Amino acid sequence: MRRTVSIIMLAAVAAGALVFAQTAPPRPMSPPGSAHAQVLGTWAKPARPAFTLGRENYEGGKWIEVTYGRPLQRGRDVFGSGENYGKAALDVGAAGFPPPPVWRAGANVSTRLKTEAALAFGGKTVPAGEYSLFIDLKPSQWTLIVSSWPAQAKFDPQDKTALWGAYGYTPDKDVARIPMKVDTLPFAVEELTWSFVDMTNDGGRLALMWGKTMGSAPFTAR
């Protein structure tokens, strides 16, 4: 009797697992991601020790955030070479739409920058606010584009006031075009990654890594 009950229970568990596997939504090909940094604040000891490294609070800081889709390399040559450099990264293949002139630097919705601080990239200042980010891809010469184009939540080709990815991009809303330093990494990054590197309290570098390539642009927060 006990053996029969055990068999029934195992069968029920297996059936439940099968139903869950069949009903669970599939993972997106390019999961959403985000990168964050906080600048221009000061570390202060509170009256009671904080649950942080150093037991201090970071006060008065301003947030910088990048949200984006994260495609995986999956063995592909993501940037190509020669005359084909960058073409694979553009949004080729949407029915009835030519590839855009710049890369969305991510996947799905337009890559977005939201900053509470003004950011100075060399002699170009991006005021605090929310923007779309694109990259103009050339061999060893990337250009970061900060644009005031709004982003569509879902692709609507009839909406001419906002973009999905880089479809419909035009340069008239560019806030800044910033040369990026392109480096070859000693390792390969599988999932496209935006990050803040070499950070200090008032700046650092905004970087994108994918495969063995990293493009970055130094900035100062104000």
C-alpha positions in Angstrom: 0.0 0.0 0.0 2.8 2.4 1.0 4.6 1.6 -2.3 1.5 2.3 -4.3 1.0 5.7 -2.6 4.6 6.6 -3.3 4.3 5.8 -6.9 1.1 7.9 -7.2 2.8 10.8 -5.5 5.8 10.7 -7.8 3.5 10.5 -10.8 1.6 13.6 -9.6 4.9 15.5 -9.1 6.1 14.6 -12.6 2.8 15.6 -14.1 2.8 18.9 -12.3 6.4 19.6 -13.5 5.4 18.8 -17.0 2.3 21.2 -16.8 4.5 24.0 -15.4 7.1 23.5 -18.2 4.4 23.7 -20.8 2.6 26.8 -19.3 5.7 28.8 -18.1 6.2 31.8 -20.5 9.4 31.5 -22.6 12.3 33.6 -21.7 13.0 36.6 -24.1 15.8 36.2 -26.5 17.3 39.5 -25.2 16.5 39.9 -21.4 16.1 43.5 -20.1 19.0 44.9 -18.1 20.1 48.1 -16.4 23.3 49.8 -15.1 23.5 52.3 -12.3 25.9 54.7 -10.7 25.5 57.4 -8.0 27.7 60.4 -7.9 28.3 63.8 -6.2 27.3 62.6 -2.8 29.2 62.3 0.5 29.7 59.4 2.9 28.5 60.2 6.4 28.3 58.2 9.6 24.7 58.0 10.9 23.8 58.0 14.6 23.3 54.2 14.3 25.7 52.2 12.0 24.3 51.6 8.6 24.1 48.1 7.0 26.6 49.1 4.3 30.3 48.6 3.6 32.0 51.0 6.0 28.7 51.4 8.0 28.1 54.8 6.4 25.3 56.4 4.3 25.9 58.0 0.9 24.0 61.2 1.2 23.0 63.8 -1.5 24.1 61.6 -4.4 22.6 61.8 -7.9 21.7 58.7 -9.9 22.7 57.8 -13.4 20.9 54.9 -15.0 21.0 53.1 -18.3 18.2 50.6 -19.3 18.5 48.4 -22.3 17.9 45.0 -23.9 20.7 42.5 -23.5 21.2 40.3 -26.6 23.5 37.3 -26.2 26.4 36.6 -28.6 25.5 32.9 -29.0 28.7 32.3 -31.0 28.0 35.0 -33.6 30.5 37.5 -35.0 28.5 40.5 -33.7 30.5 43.3 -35.4 32.0 41.8 -38.5 34.9 43.3 -40.4 35.8 45.3 -43.4 32.9 46.6 -45.5 30.5 44.5 -43.4 31.6 46.0 -40.0 28.6 46.9 -37.9 26.0 45.7 -40.4 25.1 42.6 -38.4 24.4 44.8 -35.3 22.0 47.0 -37.1 18.3 46.2 -37.1 18.4 44.3 -40.4 15.4 42.0 -41.1 12.3 43.9 -40.0 9.8 43.3 -42.8 9.4 46.4 -45.0 11.9 48.5 -43.1 15.4 49.4 -44.1 18.1 49.1 -41.5 18.6 52.3 -39.5 21.8 54.4 -39.9 22.8 53.9 -36.2 22.8 51.0 -33.7 20.3 50.9 -30.8 23.2 49.6 -28.7 21.0 47.0 -27.1 17.9 45.1 -28.2 14.1 45.7 -28.4 13.2 49.1 -27.0 15.6 52.0 -27.4 18.4 52.1 -25.0 17.6 54.8 -22.4 19.8 57.1 -20.3 18.2 58.8 -17.2 20.5 61.1 -15.3 19.9 63.4 -12.3 23.2 65.1 -12.8 24.5 67.0 -15.8 27.1 65.0 -17.6 30.1 66.6 -19.4 31.6 64.5 -22.2 34.7 66.5 -23.1 33.4 69.9 -24.2 29.8 68.6 -24.6 27.4 68.8 -21.7 24.2 66.6 -21.4 21.8 68.3 -19.0 20.0 66.2 -16.4 17.1 64.4 -18.0 16.1 61.3 -20.0 17.5 60.4 -23.4 17.9 57.7 -25.9 21.4 56.3 -26.6 22.7 55.1 -30.0 26.1 54.3 -31.4 27.4 55.0 -34.9 29.6 52.0 -35.6 32.8 52.4 -37.6 35.9 50.2 -37.4 37.8 51.3 -34.3 35.8 54.5 -34.3 32.5 54.5 -32.4 30.5 57.6 -31.8 28.1 57.7 -28.8 24.9 59.6 -29.7 22.8 61.1 -26.9 19.4 61.9 -28.4 16.2 63.5 -27.1 14.1 61.1 -29.2 11.5 59.5 -26.9 11.1 55.7 -26.9 8.1 53.6 -27.9 7.1 50.9 -25.4 5.9 48.7 -28.4 6.8 49.0 -32.1 4.3 51.3 -33.8 5.5 52.3 -37.3 2.7 54.9 -37.5 4.1 56.8 -34.5 6.5 59.4 -35.8 7.0 61.1 -32.4 9.0 58.3 -30.8 11.3 55.5 -31.8 11.4 51.7 -31.4 15.1 50.8 -31.3 16.7 53.0 -33.9 13.9 52.7 -36.6 13.1 56.2 -37.8 16.2 57.8 -36.2 17.2 61.2 -37.5 20.0 63.3 -36.2 18.0 66.5 -35.6 17.3 65.5 -32.0 21.0 64.8 -31.2 22.0 66.4 -27.9 25.6 65.3 -28.2 27.8 63.1 -30.4 30.8 61.8 -28.4 33.8 59.9 -29.7 34.3 56.5 -27.9 37.5 54.7 -27.2 37.4 51.2 -28.6 39.3 48.5 -26.9 39.8 44.7 -27.4 39.0 42.8 -24.2 41.2 39.8 -23.0 38.0 37.9 -22.6 34.6 37.6 -24.3 31.4 39.1 -22.8 28.4 36.8 -23.8 25.6 39.2 -22.9 25.7 42.8 -24.1 26.5 44.9 -21.1 26.4 48.6 -20.4 28.4 49.5 -17.3 30.1 52.4 -15.4 33.8 51.8 -15.1 36.7 53.6 -13.5 34.2 55.6 -11.4 35.1 58.4 -8.9 32.7 60.5 -6.9 32.3 62.9 -9.8 32.7 60.9 -13.0 34.1 57.9 -14.8 33.5 56.1 -18.1 30.2 55.0 -19.6 31.1 51.7 -21.4 29.4 49.1 -23.6 30.9 45.6 -23.8 30.0 42.8 -26.1 32.1 39.9 -27.4 35.7 41.0 -27.1 35.0 44.7 -27.8 34.5 47.5 -25.4 33.6 51.1 -26.4 33.7 53.8 -23.7 33.4 57.5 -23.2 34.7 59.4 -20.2 32.4 61.9 -18.4 32.3 64.3 -15.5 29.1 64.8 -13.4 28.1 68.3 -12.4 
